[in-house]
Amino acid sequence: MKYIVMLGDGMADYPNDALGKKTVLEAASTPNMDYLAQNGAVGLAKTVPDGMSPGSDTANLSVMGYDPKVYYTGRSPLEAVSIGIDLEPSDVTFRCNLVTLSDTDNYEDAEMVDYSAGEISTQEASELINYLNEHFKTENINLYPGVSYRHCLVIKGAKTGGIMTPPHDISLKPIKEHLPKGENSELLLAMMKKSRELLKNHPINIKRIAQGKNPANSCWFWGEGTKPAVTSFEEKFGIRGGVISAVDLIKGIGLCAGHKCIEVEGATGNYDTNFAGKAKAAVEFLDSGYDYVYIHVEAADECGHHNDPKHKVESVEAIDREILGYVISQMEQRGEPFTILLMPDHPTPLSLMTHVSDPVPFVLYRSDKKLSPNAKVYTEEAAANTGLYIDRACELVNHMIEGKI
C-alpha cells in the first residue's frame, strides 16, 4: 500500500461575494477531488486543538500525525531545522519576516502594508538579511536567510515568554498594538526599528520601488520557539516517507519526523509554483521504494492572505488537475493499492486574510475498497453534511494505515 497526503494549505474558505456567495472549493472546477469524495470517506477534522493558534505549524503537525499539544515547541525552530541551523536546547528562535510598513515618522505609527514585501525573491532577501546581520550579529545573536520573505533569528541562552503577532494577521492594519511584548521584547523591537533605518535606502529597495514593487523595509519577529523533540514517523507508524514543499516550516516538520525532503525545481510557495513538478516528484519518490509522501502546496493560503479570489480558485483547480489527476492516473497504472488523504491544514478565508481554527473538510480514499460516508462533491458544506467528524486530526494517519474510519 502506498500513502499520499494532498495538503492544500488554507484552501478551505467562507462563502464570498466575489465568488457569487460560494466558497473557493464550491467555485472551483475539481473533478478529481469530487471523484475522491464520491468513493472515499468524507467529513470534517479538527486540526487545531482548543487554545492553540491556527497556524500552519500546529495544523500540519496534526495532519502529519503529531498531536500539537504534545510535540509543538514553536514555529520558528521547525523552520530553523529546515534551513540547517544546529540548535542547542537553550537557543530561542524567531521567525523573521521581511515586511513592508507604511512610511511614518514614528515606527509605532506604521501600518502593515505587506507581510511578504511583495513576495520578495530569495536572492534579494538573502542579500538584505546578510546585510542586516552585519549590524546585528553578536556572540549570542544571529540572523539566518531562508526562502523569499521567511527567515530566522536565533538568540543563544535566552528565555521564552514573548508575545508576538504574525504579520499576516494584521495586513493593512496599524502595528502599534501588535509590537513585541514580554520576554526579549525590548531587544526585538530595537532590532525592528533599526532594520527600518538600515533598509530604507538599500539599493535593492530603491530598485524595487522604481519597479513598482513593495520594498522590504523592516524585519518583523514572531513565532518564538525552542528545539523540538519529535518521534520519527517510521518509528511511530512503521512506514518510510518524504515531504514535498516549498516552505521551510513544512520541510522542518518533515525533517524532525525523519522524512526525506524532496526538492522540486520551480516550487515557489505561491500560485506560480510548479504543480506538475510536485506531482511527478511524488510518484517518482513512491516508485523508489518509499511508502508515504506528503505533498504540500502553499498557493491557496497565500492567495487567501492577499484576498485574491481569482488566483485562489485557480490554485485549487491546479491542485486538482495537475497534481491529483496525474497522481491518481499514475498510481492506477501501477496496479498497487494506494490511499489518498485530501485536506487543507486550516481555512484561510479571503474575507479575513488570515487563518481560522474551524474544522476542515477531508477525504480519505482507498483504491482497493470504497469507504464511507461519501459525498457528491468535495466542499465544506458537503463534508459537514456527512456527519463524520474527527476531533483530533492527528488520528487520521492511523485511519489511513488501518484503511477504515
C-alpha positions as CSV (number, residue, x, y, z in Angstrom):
1,M,0.0,0.0,0.0
2,K,1.2,3.5,-0.9
3,Y,0.0,6.5,1.1
4,I,-0.4,10.0,-0.3
5,V,-1.4,13.1,1.6
6,M,-2.5,16.0,-0.6
7,L,-2.4,19.1,1.6
8,G,-3.8,22.3,0.1
9,D,-2.7,24.9,2.6
10,G,-5.5,27.2,3.5
11,M,-7.8,26.2,0.7
12,A,-11.0,26.0,2.8
13,D,-12.9,29.2,3.0
14,Y,-16.2,31.0,3.7
15,P,-18.8,32.0,1.1
16,N,-17.5,35.0,-0.7
17,D,-19.4,37.8,-2.6
18,A,-16.7,37.9,-5.3
19,L,-17.5,34.2,-6.0
20,G,-21.3,34.5,-6.1
21,K,-21.5,33.7,-2.4
22,K,-19.7,30.4,-2.9
23,T,-16.6,29.2,-1.2
24,V,-13.4,28.7,-3.2
25,L,-14.0,24.9,-3.2
26,E,-17.6,25.4,-4.4
27,A,-16.5,27.8,-7.2
28,A,-13.6,25.8,-8.4
29,S,-13.8,23.0,-11.0
30,T,-12.4,20.0,-9.2
31,P,-13.4,16.7,-10.9
32,N,-10.7,14.7,-9.3
33,M,-11.4,15.9,-5.8
34,D,-15.1,15.1,-6.4
35,Y,-14.2,11.6,-7.6
36,L,-12.3,11.0,-4.3
37,A,-15.3,12.4,-2.4
38,Q,-17.7,10.1,-4.2
39,N,-15.6,7.0,-3.4
40,G,-14.0,7.9,-0.1
41,A,-14.9,8.8,3.4
42,V,-15.8,12.5,3.7
43,G,-16.0,14.5,6.8
44,L,-14.6,17.4,8.9
45,A,-11.4,17.2,11.0
46,K,-10.2,19.5,13.8
47,T,-6.6,20.2,13.1
48,V,-6.0,22.9,15.7
49,P,-6.5,21.9,19.3
50,D,-8.5,24.2,21.6
51,G,-6.4,27.0,23.0
52,M,-3.8,26.9,20.3
53,S,-3.2,29.4,17.4
54,P,-4.5,28.3,14.0
55,G,-1.1,28.3,12.4
56,S,0.3,26.1,9.6
57,D,2.7,24.8,12.2
58,T,0.2,23.3,14.6
59,A,-2.2,22.3,11.8
60,N,0.4,20.5,9.7
61,L,1.8,18.7,12.7
62,S,-1.7,17.4,13.3
63,V,-2.2,16.2,9.7
64,M,1.2,14.5,9.8
65,G,0.1,12.5,12.8
66,Y,1.6,14.5,15.7
67,D,-0.6,15.9,18.5
68,P,0.5,19.6,18.8
69,K,-0.3,19.5,22.5
70,V,2.5,17.0,22.9
71,Y,5.0,17.9,20.2
72,Y,4.7,21.7,19.5
73,T,7.5,23.9,20.8
74,G,7.1,26.9,18.5
75,R,7.0,27.6,14.7
76,S,10.5,29.1,14.2
77,P,12.6,26.1,15.4
78,L,10.8,23.9,12.8
79,E,11.9,26.4,10.1
80,A,15.4,26.6,11.6
81,V,15.8,22.8,11.2
82,S,14.9,23.2,7.5
83,I,17.4,26.0,7.0
84,G,20.0,23.8,8.5
85,I,20.6,25.6,11.8
86,D,22.1,23.4,14.5
87,L,20.1,24.4,17.6
88,E,21.1,24.0,21.3
89,P,18.4,23.3,23.9
90,S,19.0,26.8,25.4
91,D,18.6,28.6,22.0
92,V,15.4,30.6,21.4
93,T,14.4,31.1,17.7
94,F,12.1,33.6,16.0
95,R,10.6,33.7,12.5
96,C,11.9,36.9,10.8
97,N,9.7,38.2,8.1
98,L,10.9,40.9,5.7
99,V,7.8,43.1,5.5
100,T,6.6,46.4,4.0
101,L,5.5,49.0,6.5
102,S,3.9,52.3,5.7
103,D,6.2,55.4,5.7
104,T,5.8,57.2,9.0
105,D,8.0,59.3,11.2
106,N,7.5,57.0,14.2
107,Y,7.8,53.3,13.8
108,E,4.9,52.6,16.1
109,D,2.5,54.6,13.9
110,A,3.1,52.5,10.8
111,E,0.6,50.0,9.2
112,M,1.4,46.5,7.9
113,V,1.2,47.1,4.1
114,D,2.6,43.7,3.1
115,Y,3.7,40.8,5.3
116,S,5.8,39.4,2.5
117,A,7.4,42.5,1.0
118,G,5.8,41.8,-2.3
119,E,6.9,38.1,-2.3
120,I,10.5,39.3,-2.4
121,S,12.8,36.9,-4.2
122,T,15.1,34.7,-2.2
123,Q,18.2,36.2,-3.8
124,E,17.2,39.8,-2.9
125,A,16.1,38.7,0.6
126,S,19.3,36.8,1.4
127,E,21.3,39.9,0.5
128,L,19.2,42.0,2.8
129,I,19.3,39.6,5.7
130,N,23.1,39.2,5.4
131,Y,23.4,43.0,5.3
132,L,21.3,43.3,8.5
133,N,23.3,40.5,10.2
134,E,26.4,42.5,9.7
135,H,24.9,45.1,12.1
136,F,23.0,42.7,14.4
137,K,25.3,39.7,14.8
138,T,26.9,39.1,18.2
139,E,28.2,36.1,20.1
140,N,24.6,35.3,21.0
141,I,22.5,36.8,18.2
142,N,22.4,35.6,14.6
143,L,20.1,36.1,11.6
144,Y,19.8,33.3,9.0
145,P,18.4,33.7,5.5
146,G,15.6,31.4,4.4
147,V,13.3,31.4,1.4
148,S,11.6,34.6,0.0
149,Y,10.4,36.7,2.9
150,R,10.8,33.9,5.5
151,H,14.0,34.0,7.7
152,C,15.2,33.1,11.2
153,L,16.7,34.8,14.2
154,V,18.5,32.7,16.9
155,I,19.3,34.1,20.4
156,K,21.5,31.8,22.4
157,G,21.0,31.3,26.1
158,A,17.7,33.2,26.1
159,K,14.4,32.7,27.8
160,T,11.0,32.2,26.2
161,G,7.8,34.1,27.2
162,G,7.5,36.8,24.4
163,I,4.1,37.8,23.0
164,M,4.3,38.5,19.2
165,T,1.8,38.7,16.4
166,P,2.1,37.0,13.0
167,P,2.3,39.8,10.4
168,H,-0.2,38.1,8.1
169,D,-2.8,38.5,10.9
170,I,-2.6,42.3,10.7
171,S,-2.5,43.0,7.0
172,L,-3.4,46.7,6.3
173,K,-3.8,47.3,10.0
174,P,-1.8,49.6,12.4
175,I,1.1,47.7,14.1
176,K,1.0,49.8,17.3
177,E,-0.9,47.2,19.4
178,H,0.9,44.3,18.0
179,L,4.6,45.1,18.7
180,P,6.6,42.6,20.7
181,K,5.8,42.3,24.4
182,G,7.2,40.2,27.3
183,E,10.5,38.4,27.3
184,N,13.1,39.7,24.8
185,S,10.6,42.4,23.6
186,E,13.0,45.4,24.1
187,L,15.7,43.7,22.1
188,L,13.4,42.6,19.3
189,L,11.7,46.0,18.9
190,A,15.0,47.8,18.9
191,M,16.2,45.4,16.1
192,M,12.9,46.0,14.1
193,K,13.3,49.8,14.4
194,K,17.0,49.6,13.4
195,S,16.2,47.4,10.5
196,R,13.9,50.1,9.0
197,E,16.7,52.6,9.2
198,L,19.2,50.3,7.6
199,L,16.8,49.0,4.8
200,K,15.2,52.3,3.9
201,N,17.8,53.4,1.3
202,H,19.3,50.0,0.5
203,P,19.9,49.7,-3.3
204,I,17.7,46.6,-3.5
205,N,14.7,48.6,-2.1
206,I,15.4,51.6,-4.2
207,K,15.3,49.4,-7.3
208,R,12.1,47.6,-6.1
209,I,10.3,50.9,-5.6
210,A,11.4,52.1,-9.0
211,Q,9.9,48.9,-10.4
212,G,6.6,49.5,-8.6
213,K,7.3,46.7,-6.1
214,N,6.9,46.8,-2.3
215,P,10.2,47.4,-0.5
216,A,11.4,45.1,2.3
217,N,11.7,48.0,4.7
218,S,11.6,46.2,8.1
219,C,12.1,43.0,10.0
220,W,9.1,41.6,11.9
221,F,9.8,38.9,14.6
222,W,7.3,36.3,15.7
223,G,6.8,32.6,16.2
224,E,9.1,32.1,19.2
225,G,10.2,28.6,20.0
226,T,12.8,26.1,21.2
227,K,14.4,23.0,19.8
228,P,11.7,20.4,19.1
229,A,11.8,16.7,20.0
230,V,9.7,14.7,17.5
231,T,9.4,10.9,17.4
232,S,10.3,9.7,13.9
233,F,7.4,8.9,11.6
234,E,8.8,5.5,10.8
235,E,9.1,4.6,14.4
236,K,5.7,5.9,15.2
237,F,3.8,4.5,12.2
238,G,6.1,1.9,10.7
239,I,6.4,3.4,7.2
240,R,9.1,5.5,5.5
241,G,8.1,8.7,3.8
242,G,9.0,12.1,2.4
243,V,7.7,15.7,2.1
244,I,7.4,17.9,-0.9
245,S,7.0,21.6,-0.1
246,A,8.5,25.0,-1.0
247,V,8.0,26.2,2.6
248,D,10.8,25.9,5.3
249,L,8.2,25.2,8.0
250,I,6.8,22.1,6.4
251,K,10.3,20.9,5.4
252,G,11.3,21.4,9.0
253,I,8.4,19.3,10.4
254,G,9.3,16.6,7.8
255,L,13.0,16.6,8.8
256,C,12.1,16.5,12.5
257,A,9.9,13.5,11.7
258,G,12.7,11.7,9.9
259,H,11.2,12.2,6.4
260,K,13.2,12.8,3.3
261,C,12.7,16.3,1.8
262,I,12.2,16.2,-1.9
263,E,13.2,19.3,-3.8
264,V,11.3,20.3,-6.9
265,E,12.6,22.9,-9.3
266,G,10.2,25.8,-9.7
267,A,8.4,25.2,-6.4
268,T,7.8,28.8,-5.1
269,G,5.2,28.6,-2.3
270,N,2.8,30.7,-4.3
271,Y,0.3,30.3,-7.2
272,D,3.1,30.3,-9.7
273,T,4.5,27.1,-8.2
274,N,5.4,24.0,-10.2
275,F,2.3,22.0,-9.6
276,A,3.1,19.4,-12.2
277,G,6.7,19.0,-10.9
278,K,5.4,18.2,-7.5
279,A,3.1,15.5,-8.8
280,K,5.8,13.9,-10.9
281,A,8.3,14.0,-7.9
282,A,5.7,12.4,-5.6
283,V,5.2,9.4,-8.0
284,E,8.9,9.0,-8.6
285,F,9.5,9.1,-4.8
286,L,7.0,6.3,-4.2
287,D,8.4,4.3,-7.1
288,S,11.9,4.5,-5.5
289,G,10.7,2.3,-2.6
290,Y,9.1,4.7,-0.1
291,D,5.6,4.2,1.2
292,Y,4.4,7.7,2.1
293,V,4.5,11.1,0.6
294,Y,3.2,14.4,1.9
295,I,2.5,16.9,-0.9
296,H,2.2,20.4,0.5
297,V,1.0,23.3,-1.7
298,E,1.1,26.8,-0.2
299,A,-0.6,28.6,-3.1
300,A,-4.2,28.9,-1.9
301,D,-3.1,30.1,1.5
302,E,-1.0,32.9,0.1
303,C,-4.0,34.0,-2.1
304,G,-6.2,33.9,1.0
305,H,-3.8,36.2,2.8
306,H,-3.9,38.6,-0.1
307,N,-7.7,38.5,-0.7
308,D,-7.1,37.2,-4.2
309,P,-10.1,35.1,-5.1
310,K,-9.2,34.6,-8.7
311,H,-5.8,33.0,-8.1
312,K,-7.1,31.1,-5.0
313,V,-9.7,29.4,-7.2
314,E,-7.1,28.8,-9.9
315,S,-4.7,27.3,-7.3
316,V,-7.3,24.8,-6.2
317,E,-8.0,23.9,-9.8
318,A,-4.3,23.4,-10.5
319,I,-4.0,21.1,-7.5
320,D,-7.0,19.1,-8.8
321,R,-5.8,19.0,-12.4
322,E,-2.0,18.9,-12.3
323,I,-1.4,17.0,-9.1
324,L,-4.4,14.8,-8.2
325,G,-5.2,14.0,-11.8
326,Y,-1.7,12.9,-12.5
327,V,-1.1,11.1,-9.2
328,I,-4.4,9.1,-9.5
329,S,-3.8,8.0,-13.1
330,Q,-0.2,7.1,-12.5
331,M,-0.9,5.1,-9.4
332,E,-3.8,3.2,-11.1
333,Q,-1.4,2.3,-13.9
334,R,1.0,0.8,-11.5
335,G,-1.7,-1.5,-10.1
336,E,-0.6,-1.3,-6.5
337,P,-3.2,-0.3,-3.9
338,F,-2.9,3.3,-2.7
339,T,-4.6,5.6,-0.3
340,I,-5.1,9.4,-0.6
341,L,-5.8,11.8,2.2
342,L,-7.0,15.1,0.8
343,M,-7.5,18.1,3.0
344,P,-6.3,21.6,3.9
345,D,-4.5,22.3,7.2
346,H,-6.8,25.2,8.1
347,P,-9.1,27.7,6.4
348,T,-7.6,31.0,5.2
349,P,-10.8,33.0,4.4
350,L,-10.4,35.6,1.7
351,S,-12.7,38.0,3.7
352,L,-10.4,37.8,6.8
353,M,-7.0,37.4,5.1
354,T,-5.7,35.2,7.9
355,H,-6.1,31.7,9.4
356,V,-9.0,30.4,11.4
357,S,-9.3,27.3,13.5
358,D,-12.6,26.0,12.0
359,P,-12.6,22.2,11.3
360,V,-11.6,21.4,7.7
361,P,-13.1,19.1,5.0
362,F,-11.2,15.9,4.3
363,V,-11.5,12.9,2.1
364,L,-9.9,9.5,2.9
365,Y,-9.8,7.4,-0.3
366,R,-8.6,3.8,-0.9
367,S,-8.1,2.4,-4.3
368,D,-8.9,-1.2,-3.2
369,K,-12.2,-0.6,-1.4
370,K,-14.9,2.1,-1.1
371,L,-15.0,3.9,2.1
372,S,-18.0,5.9,3.5
373,P,-19.7,8.2,4.1
374,N,-19.4,9.6,0.6
375,A,-20.4,13.0,-0.9
376,K,-21.1,14.1,-4.4
377,V,-18.6,16.9,-4.3
378,Y,-15.6,18.0,-2.2
379,T,-16.7,21.2,-0.4
380,E,-17.0,22.4,3.2
381,E,-20.8,22.0,3.2
382,A,-20.8,18.5,1.7
383,A,-18.2,17.4,4.3
384,A,-20.3,18.9,7.2
385,N,-23.4,17.2,5.9
386,T,-22.0,13.6,6.1
387,G,-21.9,13.8,9.9
388,L,-18.4,12.3,10.1
389,Y,-16.2,14.4,12.5
390,I,-12.7,13.7,13.6
391,D,-12.0,15.7,16.8
392,R,-8.2,15.0,16.6
393,A,-6.8,15.2,13.1
394,C,-3.6,13.6,14.3
395,E,-5.5,10.3,14.3
396,L,-6.1,10.5,10.5
397,V,-2.7,8.8,9.8
398,N,-3.8,5.8,11.8
399,H,-7.1,5.7,9.8
400,M,-5.0,5.8,6.6
401,I,-2.9,2.9,7.6
402,E,-5.7,0.8,9.0
403,G,-7.9,1.5,6.0
404,K,-11.0,2.3,8.0
405,I,-12.7,5.2,9.6
